[in-house]
Amino acid sequence: MAQNQHFHFVGICGTAMGAVAAGMKARGFTVTGSDANVYPPMSTFLEGQGIPLVEGYQASNIPAGADVIVIGNAISRGNEEAEAALERKLLYVSLPEVLKEHFLRGKRNFVVSGTHGKTTTSSMLAWLLKSADRDPSYMIGGLPKNLGGGAVFTDSAITVLEGDEYDTAFFDKRSKFLHYLPECLVINNIEFDHADIYNNVEEIKLSFRRLLNIVPRNGMAFVNGDDAHALQVAANAPCPVKTVGMGENCDLRIVDIDYHASGSTFTINGEVYEIPMVGEFNVRNAAMAVCAGLFAGLTPEEARAGLLSFEGVARRQELKGEVNGIKVVDDFAHHPTAIKLAIAALRQRYADSRLWVLFEPRSNTTKRSVFQTELAQSLALADFAVVAAIADLHKVPVAERLDPDRLSHDIVAFGGKGWYLPGVPEIVDLVVAEAKPGDVIAVLSNGGFGGIHQKLLERL
């Protein structure tokens, strides 16, 4: 591709889209973009990079001289600009394709994948490398507190990518991570998720097998040796594989784990590491980050220093405030396994507290009935569980919808205390009436949940 090309991004204000658009502009390309919702901080960031933005989608938004139309993952058929690109036979590509051709080819790419822990593990790995002055490029789907943003492209040979199994674009139904040219691959775990695009866990495993098929012989895959699906996927992989976990059969075994109020210590490969985070899943995430970091060339001392100074990721057990001895914690957990692990970690961290969980069924999977029973089992582990109304209910066929009222009754059947309260005002009223000093209120959602955190802190 010639260097003077003009790239037009459709859906430019997504975190990854905006970061790549800015990276392309920095490389000397002409970049324009449009989005349905142009608002700060992404809009001000892009305008600061000199990228013209248009609000709303119109065929006329595509500049006459645009050479390549980058169509975001959230864009579907019927979008006026996507339709114009098809009708005018323009060159259209997905974001992962742009990444591959302009940022990843020829680099050492470290791809962190799995159903849970991708964001935290990739954030840890990027920070281990950055704190050791390796200045990596990275693209992560959350906001790592140490890094200040989810995506940066540098001149380093190393790129860290959060590898998502979600599909690439409406015209490319392969998983995004198949575009990422992995040299080093982490597979944290594999479970059923993304019920809007996968029918069962076997389809998800096929995607992971395809990912292992493109790791080169001079690369490495670190696979969770305690996860049956991950082991099945890695069997007969054509690349080197090392299993990481707590079981006796793991190649790299995590041993001597100790949890305390402010963090956790563990040993792997004869070296002791400490993280300022609690919970078994954070120990597993850290062990994977260490293994990948050492493969990248870090020393154990560099990895140790990086872990100790890791500040976590926004929306991962993040304390939003405390009023009258009642803490409000924000967490992204929305899959039944993630909810169970989050509750276990909160129990370790706040051992003497009563635990409230306020859950918003918002992801494409949790809005569906596929985890009706499993969600109840996980939520029953809290002292009090409140289920809110399903977000964007109209997007799920009636026959496939989660039943939140039944979920609240199932929580009780599994030994917990459960309520179904559709709106944020009713939930806030209940918590304010019932919560006591010393309680911890965990808000679990992969969206904004109607600003419930602030409303609770104001009312409490």
PyMOL commands that set and color helices and strands:
alter all, ss='L'
color gray80, all
select helices_A, chain A and resi 15-26+42-48+59-61+80-87+95-104+118-131+176-179+201-212+228-234+280-296+300-308+336-349+369-379+393-395+398-400+404-413+424-434+449-459
alter helices_A, ss='H'
color red, helices_A
select strands_A, chain A and resi 6-10+30-35+53-55+68-71+91-94+108-113+137-139+151-152+158-162+167-169+172-175+182-187+220-224+241-245+252-260+263-268+271-275+318-323+326-331+355-359+384-387+418-420+440-444
alter strands_A, ss='S'
color yellow, strands_A
deselect
rebuild
show_as cartoon
